[in-house]
């Protein structure tokens, strides 16, 4: 099933994987998948911080 929806930077807005990570996921080793998920977690936190900054600026 393909549910990723990419933004302008080729990052999925739902799972925070980059296009190359999405494409390579099926062939990725367990270690590589763990690396990708760690990167996704960092991207999600960064995205949340940026959203909060924008919300605070518009209030």
C-alpha positions in Angstrom: 0.0 0.0 0.0 1.4 3.4 -0.9 0.2 6.2 1.4 3.1 8.6 1.4 2.3 12.2 0.4 5.4 14.3 -0.4 6.0 17.9 0.3 8.2 20.3 -1.8 11.3 18.8 -0.2 10.3 15.2 -1.2 9.5 14.4 2.5 6.4 12.5 3.4 4.1 14.7 5.5 2.9 11.7 7.4 5.9 9.5 8.2 8.7 12.0 7.6 10.7 9.8 5.3 12.5 11.3 2.4 11.8 10.0 -1.1 15.0 8.0 -1.3 14.2 6.4 2.1 10.8 5.5 0.9 12.1 4.0 -2.3 14.8 2.0 -0.6 12.8 0.8 2.4 12.0 -2.6 0.9 15.6 -3.4 0.4 16.9 -1.7 3.6 18.6 -3.8 6.3 17.2 -3.8 9.8 20.0 -1.4 10.8 19.3 1.0 7.9 15.6 1.0 8.8 16.5 1.9 12.4 18.6 4.8 11.1 15.7 6.0 8.8 13.2 5.8 11.7 15.6 7.8 13.9 15.9 10.5 11.2 12.1 10.5 10.9 11.7 11.1 14.6 14.1 14.0 14.4 12.3 15.5 11.4 9.0 15.2 13.2 10.3 17.0 16.2 11.7 19.8 14.0 8.5 20.0 12.1 6.5 20.3 15.3 8.8 23.1 16.6 8.5 25.0 13.3 4.7 24.7 13.4 4.6 26.0 17.0 6.8 28.9 16.0 4.4 29.8 13.1 1.4 29.5 15.4 2.9 31.8 18.0 3.8 34.4 15.4 0.2 34.5 14.1 -1.4 35.0 17.5 
